[in-house]
Amino acid sequence: MTSENLFKSAWELEYLSGLRIAFDGLFPDKKPQISFNPTSKKVEGNDSCNGYSADYTFSGDKISFGDPGPTTMMYCGEGEKFFLNTIKKINKYNIDKEGKLNLMIDDVPMMRFNKITP
């Protein structure tokens, strides 16, 4: 796995761990997306409702995210809040053999993303 794989596309959330609410119930209209900017060292995307950006750092398979910066102010339910709170706890990542990005807390996958083409 190389970090370059992070930068070559955007990623769309397909799985979120730890919820009792159905995934489609949290994100009925739009799924969160994330992309990694290697120049600015920021992740940018949409949390299903509002745009966001946050600083990130990584080394090997370790990754961490800063507090998400300014988002637009539309309220869209609990999915957005859960997504933003979870991403702040992430400390590892991998890209699995199927090409999916897994963001993890230790060795527990919390978020799984599919690669999307622009």
Sequence and secondary structure as in RCSB ss.txt:
>XXXX:A:sequence
MTSENLFKSAWELEYLSGLRIAFDGLFPDKKPQISFNPTSKKVEGNDSCNGYSADYTFSGDKISFGDPGPTTMMY
CGEGEKFFLNTIKKINKYNIDKEGKLNLMIDDVPMMRFNKITP
>XXXX:A:secstr
  THHHHTSEEEEEEETT SS HHHHSSS   EEEEETTTTEEEEE SSSEEEEEEEEETTEEEE          
  HHHHHHHHHHTT  EEEE TTS EEEEETTEEEEEEEEE  
